[in-house]
Amino acid sequence: MLGEQATAAIADMYRALGTQPDHSITAERCAQKLLGVTPRTTSEWLAGIDL
């Protein structure tokens, strides 16, 4: 969909980010803990969009 060149650039970016310790998501830095929320199950999400 994006083309080979764009896809390769995105993959390279994620590989580079994966080597940086400040870009990893630890249990202490996860959105669930920081926002104080619990993710919905797939069934709950689908029910919320009337599917």
C-alpha positions as CSV (number, residue, x, y, z in Angstrom):
1,M,0.0,0.0,0.0
2,L,2.8,2.5,0.9
3,G,5.4,1.1,-1.6
4,E,8.6,-0.7,-1.0
5,Q,10.7,2.4,-0.3
6,A,8.3,3.8,2.3
7,T,7.9,0.4,3.9
8,A,11.6,-0.1,4.2
9,A,12.1,3.3,5.8
10,I,9.4,2.6,8.3
11,A,10.9,-0.8,9.2
12,D,14.3,0.9,9.6
13,M,12.8,3.5,11.9
14,Y,11.3,0.8,14.1
15,R,14.6,-1.2,14.1
16,A,16.5,1.9,15.2
17,L,13.9,2.8,17.9
18,G,14.1,-0.8,19.2
19,T,17.7,-0.2,20.1
20,Q,17.0,2.8,22.2
21,P,16.2,2.1,25.9
22,D,14.1,5.3,26.3
23,H,11.7,4.1,23.6
24,S,10.8,0.8,25.2
25,I,7.5,0.4,27.0
26,T,8.0,-0.9,30.5
27,A,5.3,-1.9,32.9
28,E,5.8,1.4,34.7
29,R,5.5,3.5,31.5
30,C,2.6,1.7,29.9
31,A,-0.4,3.7,28.9
32,Q,-2.7,1.4,31.0
33,K,-0.9,2.3,34.2
34,L,-0.2,6.0,33.4
35,L,-3.8,6.6,32.4
36,G,-5.3,4.3,35.0
37,V,-7.4,2.4,32.4
38,T,-8.1,-1.2,31.6
39,P,-8.2,-2.1,27.9
40,R,-11.5,-3.4,26.6
41,T,-11.8,-6.9,25.3
42,T,-12.5,-7.4,21.6
43,S,-16.1,-8.2,22.3
44,E,-16.5,-5.1,24.5
45,W,-15.0,-3.0,21.7
46,L,-17.2,-4.5,19.0
47,A,-20.3,-4.0,21.2
48,G,-19.4,-0.4,21.6
49,I,-19.4,0.2,17.9
50,D,-22.6,-1.8,17.4
51,L,-21.2,-4.8,15.6
